[in-house]
Amino acid sequence: MVDDPEYDEEEPSFSDPEDYVDDVDDDELLGDILREKPQEADGIDSVVVVDNVPQVGPERLEKLKNVIHKIFSKFGKITTEFYPEADGLTKGYIFLEYAAPTQALEAVKNADGYKLDKQHTFRVNLFTDFDKYMNISDEWETPEKQPFKDFGNMRHWIEDQDCRDQYSVIFEAGERTAIFANDAKEPITFEERARWTETYVRWSPKGTYLATFHQRGIALWGGEKFKQIQRFSHQGVSLIDFSPCERYVVTFSPLIDTKEDPQAIIIWDILTGQKKRGFHCESSAHWPIFKWSHDGKFFARMTPDTLSIYETPVMALIVDKDIPARVTLMQMPSRHEIRVRNLFNVVDCKLHWQRNGDYLCVKVDRTPKGTQGVVTNFEIFRMREKQVPVDAMEMKESIIAFAWEPNGSKFAVLHGESPRINASFYNVRNNGKIDLLKMFDKQQANSIFWSPQGQFLVLAGLRSMNGALAFVDTSDCIMMNIAEHYMASDVEWDPTGRYVVTSVSWWSHKVDNAYWLWTFQGRLLQKNNKDRFCQLLWRPRPPTLLSADQIKNIKKDLKKYSKIFEQKDRLSQSKASKELVDKRRTMMEEYHRYRETAQQVYQEQKTIRLELRGGVDTDELDSNVDDWEEETIEFFINEEIIPLGDL
């Protein structure tokens, strides 16, 4: 081969040309490696100062050190601890030195604001930050006033005269997004835009905001014209979650994360757009990462070995506990343990809260001693009763799905193996007895969807079960209708519980993409075919402002309003009637506008009329009665001559 002329070519040169200028710096080329390079330091950048530590004497000092070490050793190796003392007591602040500056920074980010107890909340700072705090100017700088932005009525859809709920639809493979107002006859387009989102959309819990996804971050839209309310820059964001109070939004991106500044998960303040806190994320398999309290004041995160609870708005860690094999009901922020339930031989454990918080079901999969099979226990906590009594129910069949009635004491369970899947309905009594109400055997179902108002539900066999549907009334446990939406991938109830939508998403099935609208009884109203339909989401409604008594009175007097509703329903049955009603409504509105304008002009011309009539106000029939003069006027109307001879 050496003598082969094909290999006698001159070896190419890999040297740079003489005029070549290297404009790539080391940070751009080796940034990730240089960040790991040991930095020259004097040692104090690994030291943190912890304030608001309990002041204790020698007899309690060792216990305090154990507590401090347990909390702060989670962030790295502590090499030195110093507890200053005076007059036989610790001074209330301590110094901790870590093995590396990055560990000290992690301690500051995670432990600052940690509530040890009611009287002691840690303030943690780097020792090197004290110079910065000492050099703060004493002169107050007035913050720049921000202009007020009027986004219109943020809950305009609630004021719809016909009480139509809205829903979002993504179609044409994500190229178009539309907002529709629901109508039993046909959907009414409210807003439609091209490329409004790059992936999918998400409504906030009360329906105030619509979130859209983009490569650079998240945008929130709202108001009558869906103006952009806020945006959050988070490169590569793929998942979001809202706090129940709509004050915070949580975003996740798998692209960016650093040890120094956690960027995988970010909590944002919706009103200000400011980043509140960042977190690392080992896995996003279980989203949402955080579980929020109903009012958004607390959120919790569970890692393989630890349960961490944080308090808003400071986002401070208040509880950080190792997780034993037990269920603990804890009151926040006092951290008082209300109820503890120990668990044994646990394989898996899941919590199912009833929406109103009246009940908690702990689904525990166990392996009894001496057996190899798995047995499921349902531990039912009755939250509203004294000392929170717990009732247990065992099922030896595999559990496919479990769901509470949103505002009642019933729950439904799908259990067994295909093709013998059973649907069972239970009711929890106040005396602790769990009654089996009804069991339907041989069901084609893998999902349970309760109406938001309770009582009614849909048993659905999604995707692999070809879209089998069963509409059930649990008040007497009867099947109102059995239907099918072939290859259905999703089921969505509207907020009122009057309608339910089944759909075949292009994301899961490439043909027959459409969404169908049903009544809660299972009567099909509409078949809406959309080119490459992807997603439908109902717009949530905020909690009602009516009291329980007001709602009770409305239900009591419902017959009074039923005639009005029935008349509207009859008119909406035909399109011609609807057009006629709309035309008459428009004419009536135009008349009222004209009448108001005419009345205004009439009032403006009053001074002119008074001048023309010598100051006499003739606008009212009984005005100036004292100046009236009575005068009798006779009119000749008719004359008739009757001959007397004819009488």
Sequence and secondary structure as in RCSB ss.txt:
>XXXX:A:sequence
MVDDPEYDEEEPSFSDPEDYVDDVDDDELLGDILREKPQEADGIDSVVVVDNVPQVGPERLEKLKNVIHKIFSKF
GKITTEFYPEADGLTKGYIFLEYAAPTQALEAVKNADGYKLDKQHTFRVNLFTDFDKYMNISDEWETPEKQPFKD
FGNMRHWIEDQDCRDQYSVIFEAGERTAIFANDAKEPITFEERARWTETYVRWSPKGTYLATFHQRGIALWGGEK
FKQIQRFSHQGVSLIDFSPCERYVVTFSPLIDTKEDPQAIIIWDILTGQKKRGFHCESSAHWPIFKWSHDGKFFA
RMTPDTLSIYETPVMALIVDKDIPARVTLMQMPSRHEIRVRNLFNVVDCKLHWQRNGDYLCVKVDRTPKGTQGVV
TNFEIFRMREKQVPVDAMEMKESIIAFAWEPNGSKFAVLHGESPRINASFYNVRNNGKIDLLKMFDKQQANSIFW
SPQGQFLVLAGLRSMNGALAFVDTSDCIMMNIAEHYMASDVEWDPTGRYVVTSVSWWSHKVDNAYWLWTFQGRLL
QKNNKDRFCQLLWRPRPPTLLSADQIKNIKKDLKKYSKIFEQKDRLSQSKASKELVDKRRTMMEEYHRYRETAQQ
VYQEQKTIRLELRGGVDTDELDSNVDDWEEETIEFFINEEIIPLGDL
>XXXX:A:secstr
 TT GGG S     S  TT      HHHHHHHHHTTS     SGGGEEEEES     HHHHHHHHHHHHHHHGGG
S EEEEE  EETTEE SEEEEEESSHHHHHHHHHHHTT BSSSS B EEEEGGGHHHHHT  SS           
   TTGGGG TT   EEEEEEGGGTEEEEEE  SSS EEEEEEETS SS EEE TTSS EEEEETTEEEEEETTT
TEEEEEEE TT  EEEE TTSSEEEEE SS   SSS  SEEEEETTT  EEEEE  S  SSS SEEE TTSSEEE
EE SSEEEEEETTTTEEEEEEE  SEEEEEETTTTEEEEEEE  SEEEEEEEE TTSSEEEEEEEE  TT  S E
EEEEEEETTSTT  EEEEEE S EEEEEE TTSSEEEEEEEETTEEEEEEEEE TTS EEEEEEE S   SEEEE
 TTSSEEEEEE GGGTTEEEEEETTTTEEEEEEE TT  EEEE TTSSEEEEEE TTT SSS EEEEEETTS EE
EEEE TT  EEEE       S HHHHHHHHHTHHHHHHHHHHHHHHTTSHHHHHHHHHHHHHHHHHHHHHHHHHH
HHHHTHHHHHHHTTT   SSTTTTGGG                GGG 
